[in-house]
Amino acid sequence: MAYRLCCSSASSLFHDPPSFSISSRKPKLRNFPSSLTPQSKIILQSNHVSLQQPIPQQQSEIDANFDNPVAKSTPSKNSHIWVNPKSPRAKQFGKKSYDARYTSLAKLSNSLDSCDPNIDDVSRIFKSLGDNLIEKDAVIIINNMENSVVVPFVLRYIQCKIRGVREVVLYNVTLKVFRKCRDFDGAEKVFDEMVNRGVKPNNVTFSTIISCARSCNLPNKAVEWFEKMPSFGIEPDDVTYAVMIDSYGKAGYIDMAVSLYDRARTEKWRLDNVTFSTMIKMYRVAGNYDGCLNIFEEMKALGVKPNLIVYTTLLDAMGRAKRPWQAKSIYKELINNGLIPNRATYASLIHAYGRAQFCEDALAVYKEMKEKGMDLDTRLYNTLLATCADVGYTEQAFEIFEDMKGCDTCCPDSWTFSSLITIYSCIGKVEEAERLMTEMNESGFEPDILVLTSLAQCYGKAKRVDDVVKTFNQLLDMGIEPNDQFCDCLLNVMSQTPKEELGKLTDCVAKANPKLGSVVRYLVEGLEGDGEFKIDAIELFGSITNEVRRAFCNSLIDICINLDLLDKACVLLDLGLTLEIYTDLQSRSQTQWSLHLKGLSAGSALTAFHVWINDLAKSFESGEDLPPLLGINTGHGKHRCSEKGLAGVIESHLKELNAPFRESPDKAGWFLTTQVAVSSWIKSRDLSKLVVA
């Protein structure tokens, strides 16, 4: 751009940055005024915040009032002297009023937005004003512009036409145009030009650039410019500090964000929805979900009305916390406040219900989205399918799958096929599972370890042991190392397999996990020596993660029950209690003793039941008074791979023993009896046949 006026070329606004540089260092916890300290009063458990969350499309309330250079330098367009409209001179006065002048200048701004980005076109449009251009007019013209490509030429024209102008004001309104256009690179170049011309920036200059970085979702840039303010002798004001809570949080500087938030509460700064949303996200990432709720309540206490973004962020946090009941309450409040859920809100709800296996609620949200014509993406469909697989909702899963295949916005992926194969696995439909495997391969997806685990489970349920071994070998041939989940699958298959075929599976287990294989051989081969068995079991549980210890212990006890090795089952249960793999299985009060079986497998639940009955019998024989009420809590859920569920298994066993426990009509999953009934039953039974030593 070679156009020149009486001063430097407009192209100088776009030259390479001067030697003045911005440090990329991590900001220091410098001493803020007004008692701000770097120590947070709120304890977080993480020092990282995701930068993937998008900036809302609407400008926040703080951004809208972040600076108003026009108001500081010119009269408001609404400031006027009242004129009687009935006066014969009203029209004449109206033409001379500044309202009319403002309107004409705003129209000129629109014309400049539409012109080509060069000096000739800008000069042509300004000719309509003649030589009557004053600083107040110039500020209004730039302030009303919305084209960051043209505005540098407008600024250069005005600088050459007006002498003695307060250039910092012109630069500030120019930066505001770049903020409107979310053109942060351009804003930085304007600042460089400003410094090169010897114009000293002020607080409004930096606040505009910082809010521009915030609007562009560049939190690290906002931090850089905030940290640069002291080098220019500028002290941030309260509004700038408030905006930096959001920026520090998004940039991952948790201590700084929380310190500023503490000060904001103390000094009653005006905070917006974006700031509170960022604080909730920080606590969510830290895993402090109660902190998320506290921030939400503080927000309302400060008189800030939550918007849809805040509600959606909180719903996501409650979903990650596996608190679907709180998600449901928050959603109800959202609706009562007149807000309309969007796709992101519904997605957060589906994920919240899905993680907690609240399948009915997740399906209700899905139905509502379909009724409103909202498209689901692959991830949402997969969440619904996985939830249906977890609770055994077979028909609903296949309906969702058909809907997914007819959707133009997504298509099935490996997770989709994995969930469906899992469902077929649980109901033992081998042919259907194999058909899906073929469809999966034809769609270009290779089976991963999760798919092969489900397929092996399906073969095991159908008693096709050779195909389980074939699937295990396929896993090895693909170069995939069997993980703990696949090993647990093998154990689960063994708990359903006839004794004569267990040797095939024992070899697979030994290859996948030698320590687990050693424990399994004690059971399958009937090796003597409980001491050695217990030592090997302790070594096994010490070598695996906490996430799978209970699953392994459950499955090993199930194998014991399958092989009628009740003594080994009791050894494993006792070991599970000692190592705190199982906790809170029993509770006692003056009025009730209870056995809590929720979360156990069928075999471990039966073993725990017999040990508990043994304890009751010993207490009765020793003369200890039993409480008025005794209960067994199985939970009311249905295991995805069991038709009966744990409650059904225990109910059948109670009937087999003629035990006096009856299902409670008021408490789902509870079987209750009285002291008199259980005492009479214990007296009438042969304890040697009733209990396990």
C-alpha positions as CSV (number, residue, x, y, z in Angstrom):
1,M,0.0,0.0,0.0
2,A,1.9,3.0,-1.3
3,Y,-0.7,5.7,-0.6
4,R,0.6,8.7,1.3
5,L,-0.9,11.7,2.9
6,C,1.0,14.4,4.8
7,C,2.3,11.9,7.3
8,S,3.4,8.2,7.4
9,S,1.9,5.5,5.2
10,A,-1.1,3.6,6.4
11,S,0.9,0.4,5.7
12,S,3.0,1.2,8.7
13,L,0.1,-0.2,10.8
14,F,0.9,-3.6,9.4
15,H,4.6,-3.7,9.5
16,D,6.6,-6.3,11.4
17,P,6.5,-5.8,15.2
18,P,9.3,-3.5,16.5
19,S,12.0,-4.6,18.9
20,F,9.4,-4.3,21.7
21,S,8.6,-7.9,22.7
22,I,6.1,-9.8,24.9
23,S,7.6,-12.3,27.3
24,S,6.1,-15.8,27.2
25,R,7.2,-16.4,30.7
26,K,4.8,-17.7,33.3
27,P,3.3,-14.7,35.2
28,K,4.7,-14.0,38.6
29,L,2.6,-13.8,41.7
30,R,3.3,-10.1,42.1
31,N,1.9,-8.0,45.0
32,F,-1.4,-6.7,44.0
33,P,-2.8,-3.6,45.9
34,S,-5.7,-3.7,48.3
35,S,-4.5,-6.7,50.2
36,L,-4.5,-9.2,47.3
37,T,-2.3,-12.1,48.2
38,P,-1.2,-15.1,46.1
39,Q,-2.5,-17.5,48.7
40,S,-5.9,-18.8,47.9
41,K,-8.6,-19.2,50.5
42,I,-10.2,-21.9,48.3
43,I,-8.3,-25.2,48.1
44,L,-8.3,-26.8,44.6
45,Q,-6.9,-30.2,43.9
46,S,-5.5,-29.5,40.4
47,N,-3.2,-26.9,38.8
48,H,-4.5,-27.3,35.2
49,V,-7.5,-26.0,33.5
50,S,-8.7,-27.1,30.1
51,L,-8.4,-24.5,27.3
52,Q,-10.8,-26.3,25.1
53,Q,-13.9,-24.7,26.4
54,P,-15.3,-22.1,23.9
55,I,-15.9,-18.4,24.7
56,P,-19.6,-17.6,24.5
57,Q,-20.7,-15.8,21.4
58,Q,-22.3,-13.0,23.3
59,Q,-20.1,-10.3,24.9
60,S,-20.3,-10.5,28.7
61,E,-21.7,-7.8,30.8
62,I,-18.2,-6.8,31.9
63,D,-16.9,-6.7,28.4
64,A,-19.8,-4.5,27.3
65,N,-18.8,-1.9,29.9
66,F,-15.1,-2.6,29.9
67,D,-14.3,0.8,28.5
68,N,-16.3,3.5,26.9
69,P,-13.8,6.0,25.4
70,V,-16.6,7.7,23.5
71,A,-18.5,8.5,26.8
72,K,-15.2,9.8,28.3
73,S,-14.4,12.1,25.4
74,T,-17.7,13.2,23.9
75,P,-21.2,14.0,24.9
76,S,-23.7,11.1,24.7
77,K,-25.8,11.0,21.6
78,N,-28.8,10.9,24.1
79,S,-27.7,14.2,25.7
80,H,-29.9,16.9,24.4
81,I,-32.0,19.9,25.2
82,W,-35.8,19.3,25.0
83,V,-37.5,21.2,22.1
84,N,-41.2,21.6,22.0
85,P,-42.2,19.6,18.9
86,K,-45.2,21.9,18.3
87,S,-42.8,24.9,17.9
88,P,-42.6,26.2,14.3
89,R,-38.9,26.2,14.7
90,A,-38.7,22.6,16.0
91,K,-37.5,21.3,12.6
92,Q,-34.8,23.9,12.4
93,F,-33.6,23.2,15.9
94,G,-33.6,19.5,15.1
95,K,-31.3,19.9,12.2
96,K,-28.9,21.8,14.3
97,S,-29.0,19.4,17.3
98,Y,-26.1,17.0,17.9
99,D,-28.5,14.0,17.6
100,A,-28.8,14.8,14.0
101,R,-25.1,15.2,13.7
102,Y,-24.5,11.9,15.4
103,T,-26.9,10.1,13.1
104,S,-25.1,11.4,10.0
105,L,-21.7,10.4,11.4
106,A,-23.0,6.9,12.2
107,K,-24.1,6.6,8.5
108,L,-20.7,7.7,7.4
109,S,-19.2,4.9,9.6
110,N,-21.4,2.4,7.8
111,S,-20.1,3.8,4.4
112,L,-16.5,3.4,5.6
113,D,-17.2,-0.2,6.7
114,S,-18.3,-1.0,3.1
115,C,-15.5,0.8,1.2
116,D,-12.3,-0.7,-0.1
117,P,-9.3,-0.7,2.3
118,N,-7.3,2.1,0.7
119,I,-6.7,5.8,1.3
120,D,-8.4,6.9,-1.9
121,D,-11.8,5.3,-1.0
122,V,-11.6,6.6,2.6
123,S,-10.8,10.1,1.5
124,R,-13.7,10.1,-1.0
125,I,-16.2,9.2,1.7
126,F,-14.8,11.8,4.1
127,K,-15.3,14.6,1.5
128,S,-19.0,14.7,2.4
129,L,-17.9,16.3,5.7
130,G,-15.8,18.9,4.0
131,D,-13.1,20.4,6.3
132,N,-15.5,20.5,9.3
133,L,-14.0,17.5,11.1
134,I,-13.4,17.8,14.8
135,E,-12.0,15.3,17.3
136,K,-15.4,14.5,18.8
137,D,-16.7,13.6,15.3
138,A,-13.6,11.5,14.6
139,V,-14.1,9.5,17.8
140,I,-17.8,8.8,17.0
141,I,-17.0,7.8,13.4
142,I,-14.4,5.2,14.5
143,N,-16.4,4.0,17.5
144,N,-19.3,3.1,15.2
145,M,-17.2,1.2,12.7
146,E,-17.1,-2.6,12.5
147,N,-14.5,-3.3,9.9
148,S,-11.0,-3.9,11.3
149,V,-9.4,-4.0,7.8
150,V,-10.6,-0.5,6.8
151,V,-10.3,1.3,10.2
152,P,-6.4,1.7,10.1
153,F,-6.8,3.8,7.0
154,V,-9.5,5.8,8.7
155,L,-7.3,6.4,11.7
156,R,-4.4,7.5,9.5
157,Y,-6.6,9.9,7.6
158,I,-8.0,11.5,10.8
159,Q,-4.5,11.9,12.3
160,C,-3.4,13.8,9.2
161,K,-6.5,16.0,9.1
162,I,-6.7,17.0,12.8
163,R,-3.9,18.7,14.7
164,G,-3.5,18.6,18.5
165,V,-5.8,15.6,18.7
166,R,-5.6,13.3,21.8
167,E,-4.3,10.4,19.9
168,V,-4.6,7.9,22.7
169,V,-8.4,8.3,22.5
170,L,-8.4,7.7,18.7
171,Y,-6.2,4.6,19.2
172,N,-8.5,3.3,22.0
173,V,-11.6,3.5,19.8
174,T,-9.7,1.9,17.0
175,L,-8.7,-1.0,19.2
176,K,-12.4,-1.3,20.1
177,V,-13.1,-2.0,16.5
178,F,-10.6,-4.8,16.4
179,R,-12.2,-6.2,19.6
180,K,-15.6,-6.2,17.8
181,C,-14.1,-8.1,14.9
182,R,-12.2,-10.4,17.2
183,D,-9.0,-9.5,15.4
184,F,-6.4,-9.8,18.1
185,D,-3.3,-9.8,15.7
186,G,-4.5,-6.6,14.2
187,A,-5.0,-5.1,17.7
188,E,-1.4,-5.9,18.6
189,K,-0.2,-4.2,15.4
190,V,-2.2,-1.1,16.2
191,F,-0.6,-1.0,19.7
192,D,2.9,-1.3,18.2
193,E,2.1,1.6,15.8
194,M,0.8,3.6,18.8
195,V,4.0,3.1,20.8
196,N,6.2,3.9,17.8
197,R,4.4,7.2,17.4
198,G,5.2,8.1,21.0
199,V,1.6,7.9,22.2
200,K,1.4,6.7,25.8
201,P,-1.2,4.0,26.3
202,N,-3.6,4.3,29.3
203,N,-5.8,1.9,31.3
204,V,-8.5,1.9,28.6
205,T,-5.9,0.8,26.0
206,F,-4.9,-2.2,28.0
207,S,-8.4,-3.1,29.1
208,T,-9.6,-3.1,25.5
209,I,-6.7,-5.3,24.3
210,I,-7.2,-7.7,27.3
211,S,-11.0,-8.0,26.6
212,C,-10.2,-8.5,22.9
213,A,-7.9,-11.4,23.8
214,R,-10.7,-12.8,26.0
215,S,-13.2,-12.5,23.2
216,C,-10.8,-14.4,20.9
217,N,-10.4,-17.2,23.5
218,L,-6.7,-16.3,23.9
219,P,-6.4,-16.4,27.7
220,N,-2.6,-16.6,27.7
221,K,-2.4,-13.4,25.6
222,A,-4.7,-11.7,28.1
223,V,-2.3,-12.7,30.8
224,E,0.7,-11.4,28.9
225,W,-0.9,-8.0,28.4
226,F,-2.1,-7.8,31.9
227,E,1.4,-8.5,33.2
228,K,2.7,-5.8,30.9
229,M,0.7,-3.0,32.4
230,P,3.1,-2.1,35.3
231,S,6.0,-1.6,32.8
232,F,3.9,1.3,31.4
233,G,3.2,2.7,34.9
234,I,-0.5,1.7,34.7
235,E,-2.4,0.2,37.6
236,P,-5.3,-2.1,36.6
237,D,-8.8,-1.1,37.9
238,D,-11.4,-3.3,39.4
239,V,-13.1,-4.2,36.2
240,T,-9.8,-5.3,34.6
241,Y,-9.0,-7.4,37.7
242,A,-12.5,-9.0,37.4
243,V,-11.9,-9.9,33.7
244,M,-8.5,-11.5,34.7
245,I,-10.2,-14.0,36.9
246,D,-11.6,-15.6,33.8
247,S,-8.4,-15.1,31.8
248,Y,-6.1,-16.6,34.5
249,G,-8.5,-19.5,35.0
250,K,-8.6,-20.3,31.3
251,A,-4.8,-20.0,31.0
252,G,-4.3,-22.5,33.8
253,Y,-3.0,-20.1,36.5
254,I,-5.3,-21.4,39.2
255,D,-3.7,-19.6,42.2
256,M,-3.9,-16.2,40.5
257,A,-7.5,-16.8,39.4
258,V,-8.6,-17.9,42.9
259,S,-6.7,-15.0,44.6
260,L,-8.5,-12.5,42.4
261,Y,-11.8,-14.2,43.1
262,D,-11.2,-14.0,46.8
263,R,-10.5,-10.3,46.5
264,A,-13.6,-9.8,44.2
265,R,-15.8,-11.2,46.9
266,T,-14.2,-9.1,49.6
267,E,-14.3,-5.9,47.7
268,K,-17.6,-6.6,45.9
269,W,-16.4,-6.3,42.3
270,R,-19.0,-6.6,39.6
271,L,-18.5,-10.1,38.2
272,D,-20.2,-11.6,35.1
273,N,-21.5,-15.1,34.1
274,V,-18.3,-15.8,32.1
275,T,-16.2,-15.4,35.3
276,F,-18.4,-17.7,37.3
277,S,-18.5,-20.3,34.5
278,T,-14.7,-20.3,34.5
279,M,-14.5,-20.8,38.2
280,I,-16.9,-23.7,38.0
281,K,-14.8,-25.3,35.3
282,M,-11.7,-24.9,37.4
283,Y,-13.3,-26.7,40.3
284,R,-14.6,-29.4,37.9
285,V,-11.2,-30.1,36.5
286,A,-9.8,-30.2,40.1
287,G,-12.5,-32.8,40.9
288,N,-13.9,-30.5,43.7
289,Y,-17.5,-30.9,42.8
290,D,-18.8,-29.4,46.0
291,G,-16.7,-26.3,45.1
292,C,-18.6,-26.1,41.9
293,L,-21.9,-26.0,43.8
294,N,-20.5,-23.4,46.2
295,I,-19.5,-21.1,43.4
296,F,-22.9,-21.5,41.9
297,E,-24.6,-20.5,45.2
298,E,-22.2,-17.6,45.8
299,M,-23.1,-16.3,42.3
300,K,-26.8,-16.2,43.1
301,A,-26.1,-14.7,46.5
302,L,-24.2,-11.9,44.8
303,G,-27.2,-11.1,42.6
304,V,-25.8,-12.5,39.4
305,K,-28.5,-14.4,37.5
306,P,-27.0,-17.6,36.0
307,N,-27.3,-17.9,32.2
308,L,-27.6,-21.0,30.1
309,I,-23.8,-21.4,29.8
310,V,-23.4,-21.5,33.6
311,Y,-26.2,-24.0,34.0
312,T,-24.7,-26.2,31.3
313,T,-21.2,-26.0,32.8
314,L,-22.6,-27.0,36.2
315,L,-24.6,-29.9,34.7
316,D,-21.4,-31.2,33.1
317,A,-19.6,-31.0,36.5
318,M,-22.4,-32.9,38.2
319,G,-22.3,-35.5,35.4
320,R,-18.5,-36.0,36.0
321,A,-19.2,-36.3,39.7
322,K,-21.8,-39.0,39.0
323,R,-24.5,-37.0,40.8
324,P,-27.5,-37.4,38.5
325,W,-30.0,-36.4,41.2
326,Q,-28.3,-33.0,41.5
327,A,-28.1,-32.7,37.7
328,K,-31.9,-33.3,37.6
329,S,-32.5,-30.6,40.3
330,I,-30.3,-28.0,38.4
331,Y,-32.0,-28.8,35.1
332,K,-35.4,-28.2,36.8
333,E,-34.2,-24.8,38.1
334,L,-33.0,-23.9,34.6
335,I,-36.4,-24.5,33.2
336,N,-38.2,-22.7,36.1
337,N,-36.0,-19.6,35.3
338,G,-37.4,-19.5,31.8
339,L,-34.2,-20.6,30.0
340,I,-34.5,-22.8,26.9
341,P,-32.0,-25.7,26.9
342,N,-29.8,-26.0,23.8
343,R,-28.0,-28.9,22.4
344,A,-25.0,-28.5,24.8
345,T,-27.4,-28.6,27.7
346,Y,-29.1,-31.8,26.6
347,A,-25.7,-33.4,25.8
348,S,-24.5,-32.6,29.4
349,L,-27.7,-34.2,30.8
350,I,-27.3,-37.3,28.7
351,H,-23.7,-37.7,29.8
352,A,-24.7,-37.1,33.4
353,Y,-27.4,-39.7,33.3
354,G,-25.3,-42.1,31.2
355,R,-22.4,-42.1,33.6
356,A,-24.7,-43.0,36.5
357,Q,-26.6,-45.6,34.4
358,F,-29.9,-43.6,34.8
359,C,-31.0,-45.1,31.5
360,E,-34.7,-44.0,31.7
361,D,-33.7,-40.4,32.3
362,A,-31.2,-40.5,29.5
363,L,-33.7,-41.9,27.1
364,A,-36.2,-39.2,28.1
365,V,-33.7,-36.5,27.2
366,Y,-33.0,-38.3,23.9
367,K,-36.7,-38.3,23.1
368,E,-37.1,-34.6,23.9
369,M,-34.2,-33.8,21.6
370,K,-35.7,-35.7,18.8
371,E,-39.1,-34.0,19.3
372,K,-37.4,-30.7,19.0
373,G,-35.6,-31.7,15.8
374,M,-32.1,-31.6,17.3
375,D,-29.4,-33.8,15.7
376,L,-27.2,-35.9,17.9
377,D,-23.6,-36.5,17.2
378,T,-21.8,-39.9,17.3
379,R,-20.6,-39.4,20.8
380,L,-24.1,-38.8,22.2
381,Y,-25.5,-41.8,20.3
382,N,-22.6,-43.9,21.7
383,T,-23.3,-42.7,25.3
384,L,-26.9,-43.8,25.0
385,L,-26.0,-47.1,23.5
386,A,-23.4,-47.7,26.2
387,T,-25.9,-46.8,28.9
388,C,-28.4,-49.3,27.4
389,A,-25.7,-51.9,27.3
390,D,-24.8,-51.3,31.0
391,V,-28.4,-51.9,32.2
392,G,-29.5,-54.5,29.6
393,Y,-32.0,-52.3,27.6
394,T,-31.7,-54.3,24.4
395,E,-34.7,-53.2,22.4
396,Q,-34.1,-49.5,23.1
397,A,-30.5,-49.9,22.1
398,F,-31.4,-51.3,18.7
399,E,-34.0,-48.6,18.1
400,I,-31.3,-46.0,18.8
401,F,-28.9,-47.8,16.5
402,E,-31.4,-47.7,13.6
403,D,-32.0,-44.0,14.3
404,M,-28.3,-43.4,14.2
405,K,-27.8,-45.2,10.9
406,G,-30.6,-43.0,9.4
407,C,-28.9,-39.8,10.7
408,D,-27.1,-37.5,8.2
409,T,-24.9,-35.9,10.9
410,C,-23.0,-38.9,12.1
411,C,-22.3,-42.6,11.5
412,P,-21.4,-45.6,13.7
413,D,-17.8,-45.9,14.8
414,S,-15.9,-48.6,16.7
415,W,-17.4,-47.6,20.0
416,T,-20.9,-48.0,18.5
417,F,-20.2,-51.5,17.4
418,S,-18.6,-52.3,20.7
419,S,-21.7,-51.3,22.7
420,L,-24.0,-53.4,20.4
421,I,-21.7,-56.4,20.6
422,T,-21.7,-56.0,24.4
423,I,-25.5,-56.2,24.4
424,Y,-25.5,-59.3,22.3
425,S,-22.8,-60.7,24.5
426,C,-25.0,-60.3,27.6
427,I,-28.0,-62.0,26.1
428,G,-25.8,-64.7,24.5
429,K,-26.7,-64.1,20.9
430,V,-23.6,-65.3,19.1
431,E,-24.7,-65.2,15.5
432,E,-25.9,-61.6,15.9
433,A,-22.6,-60.6,17.6
434,E,-20.6,-62.2,14.8
435,R,-22.8,-60.4,12.2
436,L,-22.0,-57.1,13.8
437,M,-18.3,-58.0,13.8
438,T,-18.6,-58.5,10.0
439,E,-20.4,-55.2,9.6
440,M,-17.8,-53.5,11.7
441,N,-15.0,-54.9,9.5
442,E,-16.8,-53.9,6.3
443,S,-17.2,-50.3,7.7
444,G,-13.4,-50.1,8.0
445,F,-13.0,-50.6,11.8
446,E,-10.7,-53.2,13.2
447,P,-11.9,-54.8,16.5
448,D,-10.1,-53.4,19.5
449,I,-9.6,-55.1,22.8
450,L,-13.0,-53.9,24.1
451,V,-14.8,-55.5,21.2
452,L,-12.8,-58.8,21.5
453,T,-13.5,-58.8,25.2
454,S,-17.3,-58.6,24.6
455,L,-17.1,-61.3,21.9
456,A,-15.2,-63.6,24.2
457,Q,-17.9,-63.0,26.9
458,C,-20.5,-63.8,24.3
459,Y,-18.9,-67.1,23.4
460,G,-18.5,-67.9,27.1
461,K,-22.2,-67.4,27.8
462,A,-23.0,-69.7,24.9
463,K,-20.6,-72.3,26.4
464,R,-18.4,-72.1,23.2
465,V,-15.0,-72.4,25.1
466,D,-13.0,-73.2,21.9
467,D,-14.2,-69.9,20.4
468,V,-13.1,-68.0,23.6
469,V,-9.6,-69.5,23.2
470,K,-9.7,-68.6,19.5
471,T,-10.6,-65.0,20.3
472,F,-7.8,-64.8,22.9
473,N,-5.3,-66.0,20.2
474,Q,-6.7,-63.5,17.8
475,L,-5.9,-60.8,20.3
476,L,-2.3,-62.0,20.6
477,D,-2.0,-62.3,16.8
478,M,-3.0,-58.6,16.5
479,G,-0.2,-57.7,18.8
480,I,-2.6,-56.5,21.6
481,E,-1.6,-57.3,25.1
482,P,-4.5,-58.7,27.2
483,N,-5.4,-56.1,29.8
484,D,-7.1,-56.6,33.2
485,Q,-10.6,-56.3,31.8
486,F,-9.9,-59.1,29.3
487,C,-8.5,-61.2,32.2
488,D,-11.6,-60.6,34.2
489,C,-13.6,-61.6,31.2
490,L,-11.8,-65.0,31.1
491,L,-12.4,-65.4,34.9
492,N,-16.1,-64.7,34.3
493,V,-16.3,-67.2,31.5
494,M,-14.6,-69.8,33.8
495,S,-17.3,-69.3,36.5
496,Q,-19.8,-70.5,33.9
497,T,-17.8,-73.3,32.3
498,P,-17.9,-77.0,33.1
499,K,-14.9,-78.3,35.0
500,E,-13.7,-80.6,32.3
501,E,-13.1,-77.6,29.9
502,L,-11.5,-75.2,32.4
503,G,-8.0,-76.3,31.5
504,K,-8.2,-74.6,28.1
505,L,-9.0,-71.3,29.8
506,T,-6.5,-71.7,32.6
507,D,-3.7,-71.7,30.0
508,C,-5.0,-68.5,28.5
509,V,-5.2,-66.8,31.9
510,A,-1.6,-68.0,32.7
511,K,-0.3,-66.4,29.4
512,A,-2.2,-63.1,30.1
513,N,-1.2,-62.8,33.7
514,P,1.1,-65.4,35.3
515,K,0.3,-64.3,38.9
516,L,-3.5,-64.6,38.2
517,G,-2.8,-67.9,36.5
518,S,-1.1,-69.3,39.6
519,V,-4.1,-68.5,41.8
520,V,-6.5,-70.0,39.2
521,R,-4.5,-73.2,39.0
522,Y,-5.0,-73.8,42.8
523,L,-8.7,-73.7,42.2
524,V,-9.0,-75.6,39.0
525,E,-6.4,-78.3,39.7
526,G,-7.5,-78.7,43.4
527,L,-4.0,-78.0,44.8
528,E,-3.5,-78.4,48.5
529,G,-2.2,-75.8,50.9
530,D,-4.4,-72.9,51.9
531,G,-1.3,-71.0,53.1
532,E,0.4,-71.0,49.7
533,F,-2.9,-70.1,48.0
534,K,-3.4,-67.1,50.3
535,I,0.2,-65.9,49.7
536,D,-0.3,-66.1,46.0
537,A,-3.6,-64.3,46.2
538,I,-2.1,-61.5,48.3
539,E,0.7,-61.1,45.8
540,L,-1.8,-61.0,42.9
541,F,-3.9,-58.2,44.6
542,G,-0.8,-56.2,45.3
543,S,0.2,-56.2,41.7
544,I,-3.1,-54.9,40.1
545,T,-4.8,-51.6,40.2
546,N,-7.5,-50.7,42.7
547,E,-10.0,-50.4,39.9
548,V,-10.0,-54.2,39.1
549,R,-9.2,-55.7,42.5
550,R,-12.9,-56.1,43.4
551,A,-13.7,-57.5,39.9
552,F,-10.9,-60.1,40.2
553,C,-11.9,-61.1,43.7
554,N,-15.6,-61.3,42.7
555,S,-14.8,-63.5,39.7
556,L,-12.4,-65.8,41.7
557,I,-15.1,-66.4,44.3
558,D,-17.6,-67.1,41.5
559,I,-15.2,-69.8,40.2
560,C,-15.0,-71.2,43.7
561,I,-18.8,-71.5,43.9
562,N,-18.8,-73.1,40.5
563,L,-16.3,-75.7,41.6
564,D,-18.0,-76.1,45.0
565,L,-14.9,-74.8,46.9
566,L,-16.7,-72.9,49.7
567,D,-13.6,-73.0,51.9
568,K,-11.5,-71.2,49.2
569,A,-14.4,-68.8,48.6
570,C,-14.3,-67.8,52.3
571,V,-10.5,-67.4,52.2
572,L,-10.9,-65.0,49.3
573,L,-13.7,-63.1,51.0
574,D,-11.8,-62.8,54.2
575,L,-8.8,-61.6,52.2
576,G,-11.0,-59.1,50.5
577,L,-12.1,-57.7,53.8
578,T,-8.6,-57.6,55.2
579,L,-7.2,-55.7,52.1
580,E,-10.3,-53.4,52.1
581,I,-11.4,-54.7,48.7
582,Y,-14.8,-55.1,50.3
583,T,-15.9,-52.4,52.9
584,D,-19.0,-51.8,54.9
585,L,-20.5,-55.2,54.2
586,Q,-22.2,-55.2,57.6
587,S,-23.8,-52.5,59.7
588,R,-25.2,-52.7,63.3
589,S,-27.4,-50.5,65.4
590,Q,-29.5,-51.1,68.5
591,T,-32.6,-51.7,66.3
592,Q,-31.2,-53.4,63.2
593,W,-28.3,-55.5,61.9
594,S,-27.9,-55.4,58.1
595,L,-25.9,-57.2,55.4
596,H,-25.0,-55.0,52.3
597,L,-24.4,-57.0,49.2
598,K,-24.7,-54.3,46.5
599,G,-21.7,-54.3,44.2
600,L,-20.9,-58.0,44.7
601,S,-21.1,-60.8,42.2
602,A,-23.6,-63.6,42.7
603,G,-20.9,-65.9,44.1
604,S,-19.4,-63.4,46.5
605,A,-22.8,-62.3,47.6
606,L,-23.8,-65.9,48.5
607,T,-20.5,-66.4,50.3
608,A,-21.0,-63.2,52.3
609,F,-24.5,-64.2,53.1
610,H,-23.4,-67.5,54.6
611,V,-20.6,-65.9,56.6
612,W,-23.2,-63.4,58.0
613,I,-25.6,-66.2,58.9
614,N,-22.7,-67.9,60.6
615,D,-22.0,-64.7,62.7
616,L,-25.7,-64.5,63.6
617,A,-25.7,-68.2,64.7
618,K,-22.6,-67.7,66.9
619,S,-24.1,-64.6,68.5
620,F,-27.3,-66.5,69.2
621,E,-25.4,-69.5,70.7
622,S,-23.4,-67.2,72.9
623,G,-26.5,-65.7,74.4
624,E,-26.1,-62.3,72.7
625,D,-29.4,-60.5,72.1
626,L,-30.2,-60.1,68.4
627,P,-31.8,-56.7,67.4
628,P,-35.5,-56.5,66.7
629,L,-34.9,-56.3,62.9
630,L,-32.5,-57.9,60.5
631,G,-32.1,-57.0,56.8
632,I,-30.2,-57.9,53.6
633,N,-29.7,-55.1,51.1
634,T,-29.0,-56.3,47.5
635,G,-29.7,-53.0,45.7
636,H,-32.5,-52.9,43.2
637,G,-30.5,-52.7,40.0
638,K,-30.3,-55.5,37.4
639,H,-26.9,-56.7,36.2
640,R,-26.6,-56.3,32.5
641,C,-25.5,-60.0,32.0
642,S,-28.1,-61.4,34.4
643,E,-31.8,-61.9,33.9
644,K,-32.4,-62.1,37.7
645,G,-30.2,-59.5,39.1
646,L,-28.6,-59.9,42.5
647,A,-31.9,-59.5,44.3
648,G,-33.3,-62.5,42.3
649,V,-30.3,-64.6,43.2
650,I,-30.6,-64.0,46.9
651,E,-34.4,-64.4,46.9
652,S,-34.0,-67.8,45.3
653,H,-31.4,-68.9,47.8
654,L,-33.5,-67.7,50.7
655,K,-36.4,-69.8,49.5
656,E,-34.1,-72.8,49.1
657,L,-33.0,-72.4,52.7
658,N,-36.6,-71.6,53.9
659,A,-35.1,-68.6,55.6
660,P,-37.6,-66.2,57.0
661,F,-36.5,-63.1,55.1
662,R,-39.1,-61.4,53.0
663,E,-38.8,-58.7,50.4
664,S,-39.8,-55.3,51.7
665,P,-42.7,-53.6,49.9
666,D,-41.4,-50.2,50.9
667,K,-37.7,-50.5,50.3
668,A,-36.6,-51.9,47.0
669,G,-33.8,-54.5,47.2
670,W,-34.3,-55.1,50.9
671,F,-35.2,-58.5,52.5
672,L,-36.2,-58.1,56.2
673,T,-37.0,-60.4,59.1
674,T,-37.6,-60.1,62.9
675,Q,-35.5,-61.3,65.8
676,V,-38.2,-63.9,66.7
677,A,-38.4,-65.3,63.2
678,V,-34.7,-65.7,62.6
679,S,-34.1,-67.1,66.1
680,S,-36.7,-69.8,65.6
681,W,-35.2,-70.6,62.2
682,I,-31.7,-70.9,63.5
683,K,-32.9,-73.3,66.3
684,S,-34.7,-75.5,63.7
685,R,-31.8,-75.9,61.3
686,D,-28.8,-78.1,61.3
687,L,-26.1,-75.4,61.6
688,S,-23.5,-77.6,60.0
689,K,-25.5,-77.6,56.8
690,L,-26.5,-74.0,57.1
691,V,-23.2,-72.2,57.5
692,V,-19.7,-72.2,56.1
693,A,-16.8,-72.5,58.5
